[in-house]
Amino acid sequence: MRGTVVALLALTTPLLGAGTHPAHAASDTVRSGWEPAPSAPWDAAAGVRCDVPIHAEPVVDEVVRRVVTTHPDGSPKRVLYRGDLVVRITNTDTGAFYDADASGTAAVDHRADGSQFWSVLGPVLVGVAENGGSLARGVYLIDGAYTLDISSTGYKDVTMVHGSVDDLCARID
């Protein structure tokens, strides 16, 4: 249990945004360095993520980001994300859909080789290609305290401290 508490504290500290409370996101976005970080809709053919063709589109998107540190070339090195995000995942063959609340908070470290390391609290939507990660091919809503290590080739390794993984392909199949 002690290891879990330490891990949760280690994840929580960088996510709080150096003293900026999430409740203040809308009113002080510009003053605090937080800026909108909209999510684009996307599509995947049958077999790419799910067995069926899917369309994903935000129905609520109030995500903001804050660049905390940059690389020498000025590109983001550490970025914090927070805010409400609900993504509708639709089976385009049948119209069946599921609204996934992906309103987690994350600190993302962008490495010089193009890889990324995410420290996450709460739910985030993660798509995995065939042989593309520690999870099987699919679209998942991962919730809890965990890390996501994305290699420069796109391989996604999820390390769960505590939480759950929801297979969204099964929800719309």
Salt bridges, closest charged atoms under 4 A:
ASP28 OD2 - ARG31 NH2 3.64
GLU35 OE2 - ARG65 NE 2.69
ASP43 OD1 - HIS55 ND1 2.68
ASP51 OD1 - ARG137 NH2 2.63
GLU57 OE1 - HIS55 NE2 2.78
ASP99 OD1 - ARG88 NE 2.67
ASP109 OD1 - ARG78 NE 2.63
GLU130 OE1 - ARG137 NE 3.13
ASP149 OD1 - ARG111 NH1 2.88
ASP166 OD2 - ARG171 NE 2.85
